[in-house]
Amino acid sequence: MDDPLRLRLDGNALTANWRWLAMRSGPAACGAAVKADGYGLGARAVVRRLSLAGCRDFFVANWGEVAGISPIVPDSGVSVLHGIRPDDMPYALRTSARPVLNTPEQVVRWRLTQRPCDVMIDTGMNRLGLSVQDVADGVLDGLEIDTLMSHLACADEDSPMNAAQLAAFSAIKASARRRSLANSAGICLGNSYTFDLTRPGLALYGGIPRSEAVGHIKQVAFPEAQVVQVRCVRAGDSVGYGASFVAPSDTDVAILNIGYADGYLRGFAGAGTCGQGRFPVLGRVSMDLVAVDVSGSDVGEGDWVSVDYDLPAASAASGLSQYELLTGLGARYERRGF
Ligand SMILES: *Cc1c(COP(=O)(O)O)cnc(C)c1O
């Protein structure tokens, strides 16, 4: 049975985005952040496409995300960003995925296994990672480190913090097979930031992290909703919860099968559009439905309407970040195309 809500996925755009990021990564290998189910698009399908294109390094947040992609790629190419808890050990040892160790406790836990790992160093973001002082104190001694990494806090802005983090990361004395600093925005900062391996997420999926990516990164995810009902709303009558939209004149209204439970959050009320800008959203967004003005068109019950979801534009309209727009896409979409 066909679902009344689809996410059309452009696999060629995904691949083209990865190729552009790989090219911008210079001599560094280009990996892919596929945490949160491939930023909401479907991690398994993303990994399948990108590994065909030549991607060998994949990043997830938690161990529970490894099993979904390990039928597709060798898990020796998977890194788990949140490190290793005691409860993760039995599963972790059945795979060859690597934890990204973030704390001295995690280092102690993993050292006993004598297996390779990755290590995150905090260079100023104060989120995850060992301190520069931990490294100087010898916390990493005796570990077999595949990738030594850090994460940029402000790479999407022209902030002095970028150069400061780059300097702090470059100064770390630790032996590792590879070093990695740049996310999508970091890749745009240039090859002093790309080291041996890059870790883009957002830009793979059509997000524009910085102006350098405009014109190169293509939209990947296209929501499409079916029309459940079409009605004519008389001048002076209202539409939806709170009666917040009152028709100034007779208006043809289509009710689409998408709502805030599908990630189309209430920030789109009175701000979103569908059908390439032709159909403005009217009134509030409901959980499962949204009303759009289709006056002057021949849109009817059962037709499919594209929901405008160019990420920078949809972000400006809704007040949501490009990341939230992707990861908030719910489970009810039939994901097609990858
Ligand atoms: C999520 C994440 C990335 C990818 O970041 P984008 O901004 O989506 O490109 C890279 N590295 C780490 C450590 C992350 O948590």
The ligand as a Gaussian input file, in Angstrom:
#p B3LYP/6-31G(d) Opt

LIG

0 1
 C       27.825000      15.535000      13.755000
 C       29.300000      15.621000      13.713000
 C       29.968000      15.889000      12.516000
 C       29.256000      16.324000      11.256000
 O       28.953000      17.699000      11.388000
 P       28.183000      18.540000      10.242000
 O       28.140000      19.916000      10.794000
 O       26.825000      17.936000      10.123000
 O       28.969000      18.433000       8.988000
 C       31.350000      15.801000      12.514000
 N       32.038000      15.505000      13.653000
 C       31.426000      15.286000      14.835000
 C       32.229000      14.990000      16.033000
 C       30.041000      15.343000      14.911000
 O       29.441000      15.150000      16.092000

